[in-house]
Amino acid sequence: MRSTRQEIALVDEVSAANYKPLPVVLSHGEGIWVTDLEGKRYIDMLASYSSLNHGHRHPKIIKALKDQADRITITSRAFHNDQMGECLQKLCAVSGFKKSLPMNTGAEAVETAVKAARKWAYLKKGLLDGEIICCSDNFHGRTVTIISFSSEPQYREGFGPFTPGFKLAKYGDIKSMEALVTDKTIAVMLEPIQGEAGVIVPPAGYLKAVRELCDKYKILMILDEIQTGFGRTGKMFAFEHEGIRPDVLVVGKALGGGVYPVSAMLSDEDVMDVFRPGDHGSTFGGNPLGAAVASRALDVFAEENLVEKSRELGEYFMGLLRTIKSPAIKEIRGKGLMIGLEIKPEYGVARPYCEKLMEAGLLCKETHAQTIRFTPPLVITKDEIDWAFEKIRKVIEG
C-alpha cells in the first residue's frame, strides 16, 4: 500500500492540477468519520459540499445500491426501468412540484433549467433571444454556458467565447435585479444561500422579493438548491424559510445519498411540458441504480428526522462558534448546518486555519480565501459537535 506522500506524488504526476486539496489521502469513511492511509481518523466537516448529508456509506443507502446492482444498473432512456417512476414520485412529493427531469450532476441540471427557460420563453412569449438574470458571486457549475454568467475571473479566464443571454445583478439587492429587467428577460436564477461564495446569506425577505418581482414581470424564478437542498439549512429546501415557491427547482448532491451522482430539475407542467422527445436527454439520467439510491436517500430524511436535526444542531453549533474569543473572526453566518466562519484579511487567509484543523482531526475547506466552511453530515451528534468545537476553538483562538 502506498503512503500518503507516495499517493499524493502519484496524483501530481498523472492528474490535471485543477484542484488544490489538503494534503490528506482518505481510504475509508463511515458516518461523519473518515480515515486516512495511516489510520488517522477525522470528522468530515465538508460533507463533499453537501453530497454527504446522510454521512459516509449510510447502511440503508448502501444496501439499496447493492441490491439494485444485483438486478440491473443502466438501461438508458431508450427503455423504461422499474425504479425511476417511484423515485421521481417521491422527489415530486417532497418538493411540491408535479414533474421532474432526472440528470446526473448538478451542472447538468442547471443546464437543463437554462434550456427549459429558453424553450418556455420561445413557446410562451415568442422570444428567440431571451435573457436570464443571475447574481454576482454565483456558483452554478463549470460548463462553458455556466461560467458565461460567473463573476469570478478565474472561472472564465481563457475559456471564451462565452454563451450570450445572461445579466448579473448584485446578490441580495432586489433593486439591482429589477433594474436589469427588460422585455427580453425570461427568468431569474440564483442560490438561496451562496455556498461557494463563502456561505453568503441574503437579507431576510430577499427571496420573497425575488418571487414578487418574477410575478410582476411574468418571468420564471429558478432556484439552484444543489448545495442548500435536502435539509442542509434546517428546512427540506431553503426557499421554505421565506414561505415562497420557485417556478423551477434544481437539485443534486445529497439526492444521491453520498454514493452516486443524481440530480434533477423540478417544475410543473407549464414549464416541463415544453420538452418533446428528442429535445433533451441523458444516457445515465434516471438510470435504475441511481434511482434506487435516490429513492432510499429520500426515505432516510424522514425516517431519521435529518431536517429537524439540521435545524436544531445548526443553531447549537453556531451558538458555540459565536463564543470563540478571537479578533481574527470577522463574521459567523449560516442556516442549519451550513455555516461559514470568515477570517479578517489582516489575520491572513483561511487555508492555514484549515491545515491546523486537519492536524487536529477536522477536515474543513476554505472558500473564497477568507471563509472556513462548516457543513458536516446531518447525522452528526451533539457530542460530536462538542468534540469538534473544542478543536476549532483552540485553532482559532491560537
Salt bridges, closest charged atoms under 4 A:
GLU7 OE1 - ARG2 NE 2.76
GLU30 OE1 - ARG57 NH2 3.87
ASP44 OD2 - HIS56 NE2 2.80
ASP67 OD2 - LYS63 NZ 2.71
ASP82 OD2 - ARG71 NH2 2.69
GLU86 OE2 - LYS90 NZ 3.61
ASP129 OD2 - LYS184 NZ 3.11
GLU131 OE1 - LYS167 NZ 3.24
GLU152 OE1 - HIS368 NE2 3.91
GLU178 OE2 - LYS216 NZ 2.89
GLU196 OE2 - ARG373 NH2 2.86
ASP215 OD1 - ARG211 NH2 2.83
ASP224 OD2 - HIS140 ND1 2.74
ASP247 OD2 - ARG211 NH2 2.96
ASP268 OD2 - ARG245 NH2 2.91
ASP270 OD1 - LYS124 NZ 3.15
ASP273 OD1 - LYS99 NZ 2.89
ASP279 OD2 - LYS119 NZ 2.71
ASP279 OD2 - ARG276 NE 3.67
ASP299 OD2 - LYS90 NZ 2.95
ASP299 OD2 - ARG296 NH1 3.52
GLU303 OE1 - LYS60 NZ 3.16
GLU303 OE2 - ARG296 NH1 3.03
GLU304 OE2 - HIS58 NE2 2.86
GLU304 OE2 - LYS60 NZ 3.40
GLU308 OE2 - ARG311 NH2 2.35
GLU312 OE2 - ARG311 NH2 3.82
GLU315 OE2 - ARG311 NH1 3.40
GLU331 OE1 - ARG333 NH1 2.76
GLU342 OE2 - LYS330 NZ 3.65
GLU342 OE1 - ARG333 NH1 2.70
GLU355 OE2 - ARG351 NE 3.16
GLU366 OE2 - ARG351 NH1 3.33
GLU366 OE2 - LYS365 NZ 3.02
GLU390 OE1 - ARG393 NH2 2.69
GLU397 OE1 - ARG393 NH1 3.21
